[in-house]
Amino acid sequence: MTTGREIAAEAGPIGYALAQASRAHRLEMQRQMTQLGLHLGQELLIVDLHQHPGTTQADLVGRIGMEQPTIAKAITRMERAGFVERVADPGDRRVTRLHLTEQGEDVVQAVISAWADIESRAVDGLTPAEADHLTRLLNTVRDSLA
């Protein structure tokens, strides 16, 4: 009996391979972020807030490209977990600025190291030229589907 996965792999081998690679990457990212006390996706916000202290949620939405409700929920979770604090803008009390706490700052390098570790492991069997070529190919696939 043929399975749905077998049919998917036969009908769209590139898409199936992309989905499988993406799933493996996501699972490893999730595992490493969980060890840091973060939910997947929050690592982008941690690093962005490190680079842009005192930013607003609206600025984050523009830079990160996530929906505003997603950012708001993530910031609330991160605030409860002790990674982020909200501070009223001294010049305009209607504006809330976001800052990493000491705990948030403490995980920045670990997040960047996790990204580098997963990247290294993902391309372990490739030459540098093959890794560059793969990046270009994946970007072409992304652009074709956008």
JOBELUR-V466033 format. One record per residue. N is the residue number from 1. RES is the residue in one letter. PHI is phi in degrees with one decimal (NA if undefined). PSI is psi as a letter, one per 20 degrees, with the letter a starting at -180 (* if undefined). NEAR is the number of other ideal C-beta (glycine too) atoms within 8 Angstrom. Layout:
# JOBELUR-V466033
n = (N | N)
res = (RES | RES)
phi = (PHI | PHI)
psi = (PSI | PSI)
near = (NEAR | NEAR)
This chain:
# JOBELUR-V466033
n = (1 | 2 | 3 | 4 | 5 | 6 | 7 | 8 | 9 | 10 | 11 | 12 | 13 | 14 | 15 | 16 | 17 | 18 | 19 | 20 | 21 | 22 | 23 | 24 | 25 | 26 | 27 | 28 | 29 | 30 | 31 | 32 | 33 | 34 | 35 | 36 | 37 | 38 | 39 | 40 | 41 | 42 | 43 | 44 | 45 | 46 | 47 | 48 | 49 | 50 | 51 | 52 | 53 | 54 | 55 | 56 | 57 | 58 | 59 | 60 | 61 | 62 | 63 | 64 | 65 | 66 | 67 | 68 | 69 | 70 | 71 | 72 | 73 | 74 | 75 | 76 | 77 | 78 | 79 | 80 | 81 | 82 | 83 | 84 | 85 | 86 | 87 | 88 | 89 | 90 | 91 | 92 | 93 | 94 | 95 | 96 | 97 | 98 | 99 | 100 | 101 | 102 | 103 | 104 | 105 | 106 | 107 | 108 | 109 | 110 | 111 | 112 | 113 | 114 | 115 | 116 | 117 | 118 | 119 | 120 | 121 | 122 | 123 | 124 | 125 | 126 | 127 | 128 | 129 | 130 | 131 | 132 | 133 | 134 | 135 | 136 | 137 | 138 | 139 | 140 | 141 | 142 | 143 | 144 | 145 | 146)
res = (M | T | T | G | R | E | I | A | A | E | A | G | P | I | G | Y | A | L | A | Q | A | S | R | A | H | R | L | E | M | Q | R | Q | M | T | Q | L | G | L | H | L | G | Q | E | L | L | I | V | D | L | H | Q | H | P | G | T | T | Q | A | D | L | V | G | R | I | G | M | E | Q | P | T | I | A | K | A | I | T | R | M | E | R | A | G | F | V | E | R | V | A | D | P | G | D | R | R | V | T | R | L | H | L | T | E | Q | G | E | D | V | V | Q | A | V | I | S | A | W | A | D | I | E | S | R | A | V | D | G | L | T | P | A | E | A | D | H | L | T | R | L | L | N | T | V | R | D | S | L | A)
phi = (NA | -86.5 | -92.9 | -60.4 | -64.7 | -65.0 | -65.4 | -61.1 | -64.9 | -75.7 | -73.2 | -144.5 | -61.1 | -70.2 | -60.7 | -65.6 | -64.1 | -61.2 | -63.1 | -66.6 | -65.2 | -63.0 | -63.4 | -63.0 | -63.1 | -62.0 | -62.2 | -69.3 | -60.3 | -60.9 | -61.3 | -70.7 | -69.3 | -59.7 | -62.4 | -91.1 | 86.6 | -109.2 | -89.4 | -55.9 | 102.0 | -69.0 | -63.1 | -63.6 | -69.7 | -57.8 | -68.5 | -64.5 | -67.7 | -65.5 | -76.0 | -130.9 | -62.2 | 82.1 | -74.2 | -104.7 | -61.2 | -61.3 | -64.0 | -59.9 | -55.9 | -65.2 | -81.1 | -83.4 | 86.8 | -90.3 | -70.4 | -57.5 | -62.4 | -66.5 | -62.8 | -60.3 | -64.3 | -64.1 | -63.7 | -61.2 | -61.6 | -67.9 | -67.0 | -61.5 | -80.6 | 92.5 | -90.4 | -133.4 | -130.0 | -101.4 | -130.9 | -66.5 | -66.0 | -64.1 | -87.1 | -151.0 | -62.7 | -77.8 | -97.1 | -108.4 | -102.4 | -107.7 | -136.0 | -74.4 | -80.9 | -59.5 | -61.5 | -64.4 | -62.0 | -64.8 | -98.9 | -55.7 | -64.8 | -65.8 | -64.3 | -62.7 | -64.4 | -63.8 | -57.3 | -65.4 | -62.3 | -65.9 | -59.7 | -61.0 | -68.3 | -65.3 | -107.6 | -53.9 | -89.9 | -110.2 | -75.5 | -56.4 | -65.3 | -65.8 | -63.3 | -62.4 | -64.5 | -60.7 | -59.6 | -62.7 | -63.0 | -64.2 | -64.7 | -65.7 | -59.2 | -56.9 | -62.9 | -66.6 | -92.0 | -76.1)
psi = (p | p | r | h | g | g | g | g | h | g | h | m | h | g | h | g | g | g | g | g | g | g | g | g | g | g | g | h | g | g | g | h | h | h | h | i | j | q | q | p | h | h | h | g | g | g | h | g | h | g | h | m | q | j | r | r | h | g | g | g | g | h | g | h | j | r | q | g | h | g | g | g | g | g | g | g | g | h | g | h | i | j | h | q | q | p | p | p | p | h | h | n | i | i | p | p | q | p | q | q | r | g | g | g | h | h | i | g | h | h | g | h | h | g | g | g | g | g | g | g | h | h | j | h | j | q | r | h | g | h | g | g | g | g | g | g | g | h | h | g | g | g | h | h | i | *)
near = (2 | 4 | 6 | 5 | 7 | 8 | 9 | 10 | 10 | 6 | 5 | 7 | 7 | 7 | 8 | 11 | 9 | 10 | 8 | 8 | 9 | 8 | 8 | 8 | 10 | 9 | 8 | 10 | 12 | 9 | 8 | 11 | 14 | 9 | 6 | 11 | 7 | 14 | 8 | 9 | 9 | 13 | 14 | 8 | 15 | 16 | 11 | 12 | 15 | 11 | 5 | 9 | 7 | 7 | 11 | 9 | 11 | 7 | 9 | 16 | 12 | 7 | 9 | 10 | 5 | 10 | 6 | 9 | 6 | 9 | 14 | 9 | 8 | 13 | 14 | 8 | 10 | 14 | 11 | 6 | 8 | 7 | 14 | 13 | 8 | 9 | 9 | 8 | 10 | 4 | 4 | 5 | 6 | 4 | 9 | 9 | 11 | 14 | 10 | 13 | 10 | 6 | 8 | 15 | 9 | 7 | 13 | 12 | 6 | 9 | 14 | 9 | 8 | 13 | 9 | 8 | 9 | 12 | 8 | 8 | 8 | 8 | 10 | 6 | 3 | 8 | 5 | 6 | 6 | 9 | 10 | 8 | 8 | 10 | 8 | 8 | 8 | 9 | 8 | 8 | 10 | 8 | 7 | 6 | 5 | 4)
